[in-house]
Every structure is written in C-alpha cells, then in structure tokens.
Amino acid sequence: MIHIYDLTLSELEAWFEAAGQPVYRAIQVYQWLYQKRAKSFQVMSNLPKTLRDRLAEEMEISRANEVTRQTSKVDGTVKFLLEWPDQVTVETVLMRHDYGNSVCVSSQVGCKMGCTFCASTLGGMIRQMKAGEMVEQLMYSQHLLDEHAGRVSSIVLMGSGEPMDNYEEVMKFIDIVSDPHGLGIGQRHITISTVGLVPGIMRLADDGRPITLAVSLHAPNDELRGAMMPVNKAYPIAKLMEACHYYYNKTGKRISFEYALVGGKNDSLEEARQLAEILKGLPSHVNLIPVNYVPERNLVRTSKNQIYDFWNELKRLGVNATIRREMGHDISAACGQLRAEHAEHVEKT
C-alpha cells in the first residue's frame, strides 16, 4: 500500500495521470493533506466519491502510532516516541520558541556513527527512515499545534540518525514539506545537522539548496575528536574544514558548528583557542551545548562558570558563539534517550 506522505507532488500527479484522472486532483489532495490536515480520504469533499474510495483502497495517510509522550513543565517542549508497523520506534521533538515552533525530525532508526556522548547510537543503526516517515513525524507535531492554532515554522534534522547517510530520502522529505501547495515551509527555515560526512557536505553545496548546514564538531583537534567521534578517522578536521570552506564558497551561507561541552574533556580555555584557530577565515556560528546526561555514558556536565569562561574566550578571539538555550531539560531530552528508555522497559516486561 502506498504511503501518501511519501509522494512528492509530481509523483502524485503521475499517479492520477496513470489512473485516468485529471492531474489537478493531485494539488487538491496535497491541499487537503497539508493545509486542511485531512486524516481521511473520505473528508476530501471536492473529490468524487469513487475516487476517494480508490485512494483509500490503494493508499494510506497514517502509519505511525504514538507509543509515549513527554511534555516539559518548564518550556512546553513535547517529545513523542512513534512506532511504525515493523515495530521500529523513533523520536520527534516539538520545541516552542518566542520566534515560532520548531520540530526536530529523526532521519534514521538509531545511528551507526558511534559518537560517545550520544544516546542515538546505542544499539547501532536499525534502518533508514523513508521520506514519508519523516513527513509523518512533522505532521504529528503539526496536528498537535493545530489544537492551539499554531504552525510549524522551522525544521531541524537533528534527531536520531545521520541525515547525510540517508541523503536521497532526506532531500525528498525537504521537497515535500517545502512544496507551496502543501505546508510551504521555506528551505531557509530547514537545518541539516551532520557529524561531518564530507561527501554529503560537498554534495549539498553543489545542490545549491538554501538550507542551513550545522556541523557537529565537538572538539578542536584530531586526537580529541577521534576519541569522541569515530567519523573523524575517515574525515579528520583538516578535510572537514576544507569541505566547510567549499560549502561557504559555493552557497555564501554561514555554517553553524555544534560544540557539546563535556566536563574535563573538551572545555578548557586552550581548547577554546584551538577552536577559534580552526574556524579562522570561515563565516560561522558556534552553538555551545551543555552535554545532556545519558545514563549509559559516563560523562560529566561542564560547570556553568566554565561554560561562560569558554564562551567569553571565543568572543575575545572574534568567534560568533552562543550558549544554546536548553529545551525540555526536565524530560528525556537527549536524542535517542526516550527510545532507549522504552526499549529497556519493553525488555524488562
């Protein structure tokens, strides 16, 4: 059965043409799905009933079920754990900001990158997410926002998985959610995060999309980064920075660098100076992230004073940096953490 969220508008038009139906029906269905948030083909009242029946026979709108949900009492962040028919689960996070609502989407079930500070990689990577499954994560959040007349204003592909390792499906997802006949979320409001897969960064630069690139750096030298992030062995910092310069030169877009501060690991003033040195000459922005506590990882959170000392040293050296506001701090905020907790509970029962 076809998952309709998995179809671009042109693919849906091709389906209608093959079915002997007017191609404009595809736009009508897209508007029902994404603008009127239809959850059933039968409510699509400007379609003939025979067509609605055929759509219901050959396609489905929703595949995922909500397993559990956590809502922050501090800032209203909502974290869903969704399950698909093959019993895999992924997390989606809805974050409410002063400037709008952002959804963090997972691009893989689990992750094979092996970063030592991340819960997503626990248990490895199970499978790729299809574009339609990523769309469904987004629509799940949008349906919740509809209860309060809200809308998704931005998307971050920073959930479980490495988006550059699922490039084709991620780009298809972006094409679907940015289509003006659907949700119409501008690609400038979409961010892709990568651990530093150089071929993906180069490909994204050549594609010329106006999305924002965020690179998970987390260390300013190869020895430290290699110990924290296995990907550094394949793509050391020199190669990564070369790709980042290529990306900026091709797109003119400033790159965001994610830097998770781990107590006693990567948070000294000397490491701040090393970070400033490798970013010299590249228009960029550094997001300093106090590391999330993950029970399976023996990591110490950098003290508040040390975080500010690190930040001030970067500013002194001319680096544009901010300390990320923590969202959902009172719930299982780390990527993969809610999924890991659920798996542990299922195992015990």
N, C-alpha and C positions, 0 to 999 in steps of 0.2 A: 504494500500500500504506500502511496506517495505521501510524504510529509510536506504539506504545502508551504510551511515556513522554509523549506529547503530550496524553494524555487525563486530565482530572480524573476523580474517582470518579463523579460524576454523569453525565459523558459516557460512561464505560464502562458504567454501569448502563443508560443509554439504548440502547447498542449491544446489550447482552444482551437487553433487552426486545424490541427490534426483531427480534432473531434467534430469538425464541420461547423464550428460556432464562430460568430463574429469575434475578431481579435480584441475589440474594445471591451469585451467581457472581462478580460484579464485586469484591466485598470479598475473596473467596478469591484472585482473580488479583492484586489490589493487595498482599495479604499475601505472596504468592509473589514478586512483583517486588521489593518494597521491604523486607520483613522477612526473607525467606529468600534474597533476592538471586538469584532464578532468572534464568538466562541463556537458557533454552529453555522453550517451552511444554510440551514433552514431559515435563519433570520435575514438572509440576503434577499430582501423583498423585491428588488428590481431585476432579479434573475428568474426566468421561467422555472416552475416547479420541477419539470422534468430534468432541467439542467442541475438544479440544486440536489436532486436525488442522485444524479450521476456523480456529481462531485463528492457526495457523502459516501458513495459506493467505492470510489477509486482513490480518495484522498482522506487524510485526517489532519486536523488542526493541532490538537494537543497530544503529546506522547508522554510527557513527564508528569510525575506525581510528587507532591511535596511530602518529604519524609519528616522534616522537623524545621523549626524556625526559631531564631533567637532575635530579640529586639533590645537594643541598648536603651537603658533608662536615662543615660547621660545625654545622648545626642540623637536618638531615634534611628540610628543605623540598624538595618534589618539584614540578617544573614539567613538565606534559605539553603537547605540541602534538598536537591531534586534528584529523583530516581527515574531512570529510563527502563523500558521493557526488558532489557537484558540485565537488569539489576545493578548497573553501574550507577554511582552517585557522584554529583559534582556540586560545588558551592557557587552561589551567586550572592553578591552583596549590594544592597541599595544604600547609598550614602546621601544624606541631606545636607547641603551646604547653603550658605547665605546667597550664593550666586546660582543655585539650581540643584537639580537632582542628578547624581552620577551613579552609574551601575558598573560594577566590577564583574566581568564575564570570564569564565573559565574556558580555555581552548582545548584542553586535554583532560582525560580522566587520569589523575595522577601526573607524574612528571619523571623523566629519566635523567634530568640534569644533575641531580645529586648535591645541590648546594647544602652546606652543613647547617645553615640557620633556618631552613625552610621545612614546613610540615608537609607541603605538597608532594615532596619526593619520597616520603615514607611509603614503602611498598612498591616503588617504581611506577612506570607508566603502563596503564592497562590498555587504553585505546585512544584514538583521536576523537574529538568532537566534530560532528558534521556541522555545516553552516546553519542548518535549520535548528539544531540543538542549541547553538549559541543564540540564535534569534529567539528561541523559546525561553531561554534564561532572561533575556531582555524583556520579552513580553510579559513574563510572570511578574517582573518588577513594575512594569507599566500598568498592569491590571490593578496592582495594589495602589499605585499612585492615583489611579482613576477614582478611587473611593474618596479622594480629597481634592479632586480637580487638578492634580499635578501632572507633570510630564517629565520624561527622561530628557535631560538637556545635554548630557555628555556620557561617553562610554570609555572605560579603561579596560584593556585586555591585560589585566594584571592578576587574574585569578589563577587557579591551578593550571599548570602546563606552560610550555614554551611556545608562544604564538608563531615564531619563525620556523618551528619544527612542524607546523601544520599550516603552511603559508597559503596554499590554494583555498582551503576551506575558510580561513580567516578573512581573506580578501573577498571571497564570495559573501560572507556574512556582512562585511562592510558595505558591499554593493547593495545588498538587500535593505539594510537599515537606513542607508543614506538616500535611497530612491525617493524623489519628491512626491511620487504617487502613494508612498507608504508613510513611514514615520518621518522621513525627511530630516534625519539628524545629520548635520553637515560634517564632512570628514575632518574639518578643522577642530571639531569637538570630540574626536576619537584619538585615543592614545594607545600605542602598542608598546608593551614592555618586553625587552629581550635580555637574556643573560649575556648576550654578546656573540650571537651566531653571525659571524662576519659575512658569509654568503647571503644571508637574509637581509642584512643591513644594506649591502650593495644592491641587491635586487629591489628593495624598497626604494632606494634612491633613484634607480633607473625607472621605476614605475611612475614616479613623479606625483604620487598622491599627496595631498596637503595635510595628511595626518601627522600627529606628534609622535616622535620617537623617544622612548625612555630606555636608557641602558642601565642595567643593574651592574654597577661597578664594584662597590663594597670594599675595595682595597686599592691602595695606590702603587703596589709593586707586585711583581710576578710571584715571588715566594709566598707572600701572604694570600694573594688572590687565588693562587693554585691550591693552597691548603683549604680555602673556603669554598671554591668553585671549580670543580673538575674541568669545566669547559675552557678554563684558562690554559690548560695544557695544549689544546688544539689551537686556540686563538689567544695568544698572550697579549698583554696590554699594548705593545707596540702595533701589532696587527689590528687590534680592536680600534685604537685611536686613529690609525690610518683610514679605516673604514668610516669612522665618525666624521673625519675631515672630508672624505669623499661625499658622504651624505649631505653635509652642510653646503659644500661647494655646488652640488647638483640641485639642492632644493632651496637653499637660503634660509632654512628653518633651524632655529636654535634647538639643541638637543638637551633633554633632561637626563641627569645622571642620578640614579638611586644609590644611596650610601647608607646601609644599615649599620648603626653603631653598636658594636659588641664590646662590652667591658673588658679591658685588658687585651683586646685582640687587634683592633684597628682604629682606636680612638685617641691616640696620643697627638700632641701638637706637631711632632715630627712627621707623623703620617698625614696631618692636615697640610703641611708644607709640601710633602711629596705629591699630594693630590692636586694642589694648586699648580705645581710644576707640570704635571702631565696634561692639564687642561689649558695650559697657556696657549693663547692664539686661537682657541676654538670657542665661538659664541655658545655658551651653555648655561645651564642652571643646575645646581646640586640640591637634591632633596635629602636632607639628613633625617634618617628614620630610626628612632629608638627601637631596638630589636624587640619583637614580640616574644613573650615567653612560650616555649614549646616544651612540654614535659619530657619528650623523648630526646631533647637536645640539651646538653649541659652548657648553656650559655648564660652569661651574666649581663644584665642590662647596664649600660653606661649611666653613671650618675648624672643628675640634672645639671650640676655645676660643670662637669666635664663636657657635656653636650654643648653648653653655651661657650665654653672656652674654645672648643673645636670650631664652632660656628664663627666666633669672633676672629679666630686666626685666619680662617678662609676669607672673611670680609676684609681683614687687614691686607691680605695679599691680592685683593681685587677680584675674588671669586664671588659670583652671584649665587647665594645659597640661602635656603630657608630650612627651618626645622618643621617637619611635617606635623600638622595637627593630627593627633591620633583619633581615629574614628572607631567606635564600637569597642572601647578599651575594656568595658565590663562584660563583654561576651567573647566567644572563641574567635578572636579577631584574625589570628594568623591564617594565611592561605593554607587550606588543607586540614586545618585543625578540627573543624566540625566534622568533616568526613572521617577523619581518623578516630574521633571520639565515638561516632556512630558505629564504625566497623568494630571497634573494641567492645561496644555494648552488645552488638549482634553476636559476636564470638562468645561472649560470656553467657548469653542466654541460649 
